[in-house]
């Protein structure tokens, strides 16, 4: 079965049941769990589902209030929340930051510090959340708009070279000792271009993306200064990445578990 056929099957199950589990899909479709993870990452990159621990859930339509500036991306997982809390510790007042429209970027938006910042984005959804915030100077780099609201074509990739960023939060379909990777070459080229004009590069990868090699190569893991992941990340893969000179930070997800219990 080709990957396109698998992804159609995954979406069909998601439509009928509202959620899917990677292990069950692996057994049902008779492919490796890593193949299923790549499929789920690709579908998430295209805005067709939302990754969760062990699987994915359907993307629900969120109604927008006429004058609301709150983040409208739904509830992030406890792992995304933990990573976001660690990630924003690197933000300093007056920083110029690039922030795209991936799932981890949506969670980081909810934890931004209340200080003066300049934020550049290629995501209409991210821009919609940030517009009107008095402490943020907002810039949008443009190109062809995808259904997700993101722009990653050759035009926006060319435009990004005109900027310089203090800080970039990098994510993608996966990261391993082979490097950073994502679902398609267009997105990979854009992520690489952003990294080249960034002073500090922070990788934000939940555990289910550690050790995963997606279709299109972005660049070596060593192009990142820091990788932040959660406490369920496979230690052998982290060790292999760390040997390339990348600092690894493990964010504890227990805080959210305790809050939910209370």
ZARO-906998 format. One record per residue: residue in one letter; z, x, y of N, C-alpha, C in turn. Coordinates in steps of 0.001 Angstrom, whole numbers, plus 500000, padded with zeros to 6 digits. Example, Ala and Ser with C-alpha at 12.3 -4.5 7.8 and 13.67 -1.06 7.14 Angstrom:
BEGIN
A507800513190494310507800512300495500507800513200496700S507080512850497750507140513670498940507870512900500030
***
This chain:
BEGIN
X500000500841498799500000500000500000500000500875501249X499081500615502171499015501364503418500181500991504324X500489501895505272501621501653506173501433500364506973X500176500082507386499927498858508157500270497616507333X499947497664506036500264496523505165501774496372505000X502461497498504837503921497451504707504553496822505936X504069497233507105504669496739508344504421495249508529X503268494773508079503002493334508112503972492591507201X504248493162506016505207492566505088506606492528505700X506979493633506374508300493708507004508442492627508070X507420492471508888507460491450509938507494490041509349X506837489860508213506842488553507563508252488204507071X508927489192506449510301488977505990511220488724507182X511015489494508250511835489352509451511681487969510065X510454487466510070510192486136510629510910485052509832X510949485217508516511545484198507654513063484286507587X513602485517507636515031485701507403515809486160508626X515109486632509653515805487051510871516342488464510838X516414489073509654516881490456509525516321491055508248X516276492387508187515833493096506988516769494278506755X516907494666505493517687495837505109516755496892504550X516901498124505022515992499200504622516016499419503114X517199499376502492517299499618501043516556498533500272X516707497281500681516017496189499988514506496301500152X514060496690501347512624496872501578512076498009500735X512849499087500628512425500236499832512222499831498376X513156499039497857513049498594496469511884497614496284X511766496672497219510746495629497093509338496185497240X509155497150498152507819497683498419507526498959497643X508550499437496912508403500609496051507937501852496809X508615502091497931508390503311498713509740503913499051X509737505146499537510992505826499852511678505187501055X512979505398501127513759504885502252513295505524503562X512844506791503510512340507453504715511068506782505225X510200506326504306508984505619504718509342504317505426X510328503609504887510769502362505518511360502639506889X512143503697507015512730504043508317511641504343509339X510586505036508901509478505320509819508782504021510229X508626503114509264508008501819509575508843501065510610X510155501034510409511032500309511328511031500949512713X510992502287512754510946502984514048509655502666514787X508536502646514062507249502330514672507242500911515222X507754499969514436507795498574514885508725498407516082X509821499155516102510735499083517253510071499659518499X509351500782518339508667501398519476507663500441520105X507140499525519302506172498550519800506822497223520181X508154497215520226508875496034520692508880494870519727X508666495133518424508521494048517456509803493749516693X510783494627516786512081494394516153513112495282516817X514371495101516432515479495897516953516178496565515785X516210497910515776516874498634514701518368498388514706X518954498286513534520401498178513366520823499145512273X522140499262512041522617500125510967522149499566509628X521302500317508941520839499918507626519630499019507595X519073498676508756517923497781508745517442497424510125X517116496146510339516602495695511632516797494192511761X516775493722512999516850492296513281515660491908514143X515380490616514199514263490123514995514561490275516478X513521490487517260513652490538518716513664489114519233X514703488764519979514796487406520530514399487406521983X513826486335522418513409486185523815514642485958524669X514810486749525703515982486637526568515583486020527890X516273484982528288515959484311529544516494485114530714X515716485167531782516081485944532956516535485019534071X517682485318534642518141484585535800517386485037537014X517220484188538021516383484523539168516906485655540022X518238485881540020518776486913540904519726487843540165X519531487994538854520466488788538057519987490220537917X520930491176538079520608492581537889521193493126536602X521810492277535781522439492777534562521384493153533519X521791494019532621520887494444531555520681493293530590X519416493050530209519093491876529412518550492249528035X519055493307527462518463493788526222519259493397524986X520242492536525121521036492159523964522123493179523687X522864492915522635524008493752522286523554494953521481X523864496160521972523533497369521227524506497559520071X524111498351519087525000498635517958526150499521518419X527185499598517600528335500440517951527918501911518030X526890502290517278526413503669517299525686503967518616X524847503043519060524141503218520337525132503271521495X526145502426521447527157502422522507527891503761522565X528275504264521398529001505535521357528155506679521905X526883506718521521525980507770522011525782507646523514X525608506425524001525400506210525437526595506677526251X527809506396525761529012506823526485529067508335526638X528654509046525582528637510508525662527509510992526564X526363510334526475525185510773527217525416510733528725X526021509669529214526168509522530674527166510513531261X527933511196530421528851512223530920528086513389531545X526812513526531198526001514613531747525417514272533118X525543513038533537524970512613534817525903512996535961X525340513628536982526101513996538173525510513312539398X526335513132540402525881512467541623524676513188542212X523713512395542686522472512864543311521468513454542316X521718513293541030520742513732540027519463512893540106X518351513535539759517092512829539537516890512750538031X516796511528537506516805511299536063515543510560535639X514987510963534501513929510158533888514538509315532785X514227508021532799514763507090531815513648506139531413X513292506134530142512179505311529669512667503932529235X512016503350528215512328501984527824512645501814526352X513122502879525690513506502777524289514856502096524127X515210501798522879516476501131522617517674501906523135X517673503229522945518791504029523452518813504064524977X517645504076525606517593504054527065518185502746527594X517907501641526912518467500350527331519989500388527292X520538501048526269521993501126526166522567502050527235X521890503143527530522359504062528577522430503350529926X521479502450530189521489501693531441522808500958531651X523407500482530571524642499717530678525843500585531019X525686501900530854526822502808531051526608503771532231X525586503541533044525332504451534168526529504500535112X526898505694535579528016505792536521527643505196537881X528646504773538602528429504171539925528395505265540978X527292506001540996527122507074541975525675507094542430X525387507888543433524032507958543988523111508681543010X521987508033542646521052508605541691519617508273542097X518695509131541682517271508807541727516805508680540280X516198507539539942515746507308538569514250507015538577X513539507738537716512103507538537520511913506937536135X511063505934536014510827505300534724509359504938534539X508960504804533293507625504305532940507743502932532281X508879502268532474509155500987531826509387499902532859X508603498829532789508793497706533707510122497006533456X510571496994532197511846496355531869513001497148532474X512970498464532319513997499317532921513997499164534433X512808499148535026512699498996536476513280497664536937X513050496617536168513557495290536533515080495272536541X515687495982535602517149496053535546517714496812536749X517021497883537154517557498777538181517213498364539608X516157497564539788515741497222541148516851496437541849X517050496780543104518076496100543882519434496767543840X519625497739542956520903498459542913520937499441544082X521904499267544962521920500017546222522158501506546037X522786501890544937523080503313544736521942504062544045X520840503362543725519753503992542963518446503926543734X517818505102543922516445505170544416515537505118543189X514711504095543093513941503829541883512456504110542091X511861504846541149510423505117541156509835504716539807X508651504123539835507946503748538615506622504498538558X506391505212537440505089505857537235504259504921536366X502985504736536746502211503669536129500994504094535346X500585503171534504499389503293533682499138501954533027X498507501953531882498258500716531165499563500176530594X499867498916530877501133498319530457500991497739529048X501871498180528136501897497646526779502746496375526744X502710495676525621503488494444525481504978494678525687X505439495869525339506855496210525500507246496419526953X506239496543527850506513496853529248506486498345529537X506277499180528503506209500625528682504779501070528972X504647502209529638503344502802529944503346504242529452X502455504564528518502439505902527926501020506452527776X500067505913528517498676506354528341498416507676529066X497163508133529032496803509429529627497059509458531130X496898508315531805497111508277533253498561508570533611X499492507892532973500900508099533302501372509477532830X500788509970531747501139511312531280500714512363532310X499554512150532945499099513056534000499979512959535240X500352511739535608501162511531536808502542512165536698X503107512209535497504473512686535332504603514155535707X503494514903535644503540516335535972503823516579537449X503723515539538277503984515681539712505480515607540042X506301515323539038507740515158539255508527516338538689X509788516434539119510753517352538516512050516585538325X512653516701537133513859515949536819515037516873536544X516205516472537020517423517202536670517802516940535217X517537515714534771518031515301533462517088514277532835X516813514461531559515998513520530796516706513179529498X516712511898529148517258511465527868516087511192526922X515974512026525901514837511980524989515205511270523697X514354510367523250514505509766521938513115509614521330X513035509025520163511748508881519496511948508274518128X510950508429517270511044507861515936511962508635515016X512128509934515283512992510741514434513104512165514929X514052512900514337514204514323514632514735515014513387X514189516195513111514603516984511956514425518457512305X514626519331511312514387520746511573512915521037511842X512037520066511517510606520204511828510295519825513270X511219519141513942511026518810515343511217517343515660X510895516994516898510963515613517380509643514937517037X509706513676516650508473512966516318508589511500516691X507438510844516775507424509433517146506238508737516479X506052507460516815505121506630516042503653506939516271X503265507377517490501839507610517731501615508774518688X500444509392518650500157510585519459500255510351520960X499896509158521424499956508853522851501384508963523376X502318508359522656503730508417523054504248509843522923X503840510542521873504278511922521668503860512813522837X502616512663523301502127513462524429502929513165525692X503275511886525886504038511523527073505446512112527028X506123511989525885507478512545525758507466514044526011X506458514730525466506334516174525656506148516521527129X505317515742527839505053515994529261506314515822530093X507119514816529774508377514601530495509316515784530287X509405516267529057510288517393528762509929518649529537X508643518866529771508183520078530453508599520129531922X508905518974532518509288518961533936510765518604534104X511549518790533053512967518446533083513829519708532979X514823519790533845515725520949533835516657520920532633X517194519742532314518075519595531159517584518419530327X517513518637529001516968517630528093518018517265527051X518425515995527078519439515494526161518773514572525137X518860514920523869518328514061522821519356513018522417X518951511757522361519861510673521972519275509993520731X519847510304519567519297509862518290520399509296517396X520415507983517162521348507414516178521127508027514805X522119507897513934522090508602512643520867508285511801X520337507061511927519208506690511074517900507352511504X517923508091512614516724508834513028516858510334512766X518037510758512282518255512172511983517665512492510608X516846513536510553516200513909509302514913513153509042X514494512319509988513281511515509834512107512211510538X510975512255509859509756512808510443508736511683510601X508560511212511824507599510153512105506183510745512184X505211509904512451503797510280512336503368511386513302X503742511259514588503207512160515613504264513151516095X503922514431516063504852515496516451504920515620517978X506141515630518514506358515790519954506536517257520306X507380517958519545507680519356519813508880519777518994X509221521064519005510366521539518225511686520992518761X512672520890517887513993520424518297514596521346519350X514206522615519322514757523606520258514349523354521706X513418522415521955513095522062523342514203521227523968X515140520745523149516287519990523648517470520927523859X518256520665524891519470521447525124520625520920524283X520683519603524152521778518936523448521204517766522656X521750517504521486521463516281520742522768515529520550X522776514270520952523937513420520745523593512410519666X524417512358518628524239511388517562525591510762517244X525656509967516190526920509296515867527528509872514593X528706509365514236529492509966513156529010509635511751X527881508953511617527300508735510293526043509583510076X525770510488510992524577511339510872524736512309509706X523667512551508952523737513478507803523971514915508264X525060515507507809525471516826508297524498517938507911X523824517811506757522899518869506360521722518961507323X521198517809507746520095517816508704520559518323510074X521754517934510471522286518402511758522463519915511753X522945520451510643523142521893510529521818522644510664X520767522115510042519450522761510119518919522755511548X519177521669512275518746521582513673519583522511514547X520884522552514277521796523387515065521439524862514962X520913525269513816520514526664513615519364527077514528X518699526096515142517615526389516073518128526562517509X519456526600517656520048526851518965520326525613519788X520330524437519152520574523173519850522044522786519684X522693522424520764524076521953520696524096520530520147X524973520280519175525100518964518561526424518331518982X526353517100519458527564516344519804527615515092518939X528749514894518280528956513710517437529781512705518229X529198511565518523529897510510519266530607509592518279X531883509323518520532660508473517629532349507002517874X532001506301516805531733504863516918532972504023516648X534114504669516385535331503936516029535878503119517187X535631503573518409536159502855519580535686501423519610X534394501204519335533863499836519360534379499033518176X534576499694517020535107498989515858536509498483516145X537323499327516797538680498934517139538680497800518162X537770497879519123537707496833520157537351495497519545X536403495491518573536007494260517930537157493666517117X537958494562516484539083494085515677540142493429516544X540317493963517752541306493404518666540843492059519226
***
